[in-house]
């Protein structure tokens, strides 16, 4: 997996934001400064600003969304979102409709 995808899945930053962290030299893999487009394996140790970033554990939640609830993390119009219906730990990322 590419380093930017690894950091994005872990919730550190978006993929583009992760690229910026790598360019700034703030990301290390196995104690060495990471490069853009570096691949990270399951046994690699990834750090951002000296803090370890554990590999994200993914799970899929199927939800029959009620009418009037929007599929987004934040709604500027104040409507209820799917995140209001599920536990937020571990990190939940809504996708689909």
C-alpha positions, 0 to 999 in steps of 0.5 A: 500500500502506498504511504499516502493511502496508509496515512489516509486510512489511519485518519492522519490526513487526506492522501494529498495531505499525507503527501505534504507530510512526506514532502516536509520530512515528517513521515518515517518508515522503519526509522528512515524518512519516507519518500513519495509513492513509497510502499508500506507493508504490514510489518513496517513501522510508520511514524508521523512527527515521531508518533507511531501510526498503527495500521487501520483495521477496516470493517464494513457496516451496511446501513438501511438509511432512513429517509431524511438522513444524509450520507455525509460526515458533516452537513452544513444545513444541520440535517441528521447524518449517517454518523448520528446513527452508528458508533463513531469508534473506531473511525467511520467513513461514510460512502455510497448513497 
